Amino acid sequence: MKNPNEIDEAIKAGADILLLDNMDRKAVESAIEQIGGRALIEVSGGVKPDNIKDYAIAGVNFISMGYLTHSARSMDINMKIEIP
């Protein structure tokens, strides 16, 4: 969900979990109120270790953090085996 208009439409269509994507805390709180317990809520987009507490609020069931994978540094490894 990126805007409030999608919430009622998704619930009416039978969604039991809603993904609130790239919303600030105020927008998430407003969406939680609008959803009113009719679906589980997952928050994602822009969530990082330094702001995760902003999204760990009553009404949020799941928090996804793409930061864990797209911000990971790569490491060069190989599987070369040397036989003495």
N, C-alpha and C positions, 0 to 999 in steps of 0.2 A: 504494500500500500504506500503510495506516495502522496495521496491526498485524501481528505475525509470523505469525498464522494464515493470512493471505491469501497469503503468499509461496509456500508449497508448492502451494497450490490453483491459483494463477495459472500456475506453472511446469508443473504437471501438465496444465493446460488448453492448454498450448502457447505461453504468452507468452515472447517472446524479449527484451523490454525491460520492466523494472519501474520504476514511478515511486514513489519513497519520498517521501511528502508530509508536510510539517510534522513531521519527526522531528528531534530533537536529535542531536548528533554521536555520542553513545553508542548511541542507537537505530540510527543509520545503520551504525555499525561492526558492531553485532550482526546487522543484516540482511545486510550484505555477507558475513559469515561463514556465515549460514544459506543464502544464495543460492549460495555456493561456486562462482562462475563459470558457473553454469547459465543466466544471462541477463545482458544489459547492464543497467546501473543509472543512472537519472536521479534527481537530488535536486531537490526544489522545495519551496516554502512556507517563508516566513520568511527566505529567503536575501537578504541585502543586501550592499552593497559593504563594510561594516565587519565582516561575519562570513563572507564567501565562503571565506576560507582554512580555516575550520573544516570545510567540506564538500569541499574539494579534496584528497581523500585517496585512497590506493590502493584501487581497486575501484569508484570512482565514475567513470562514463564521460561523463555529461552533467550540467550544472547549469543549471537554469532559474531566472530571476529576474523574477517579475512586477513587482517593485519598479520596474523600468525603465519600465514603462508606467503602472501605476496611481498612481505617485508623481510623474509628470511634470507640470509646471505647464503650464497652457494659455496660448495666446497668441491675442489677437483680431486677425485679419487679414481683409481683404476684397479683392475683385477689381474694385472700382470703377475705371473708366477715365474720365479727364477729357480731353476733346478741346478744345484751345485755340481 
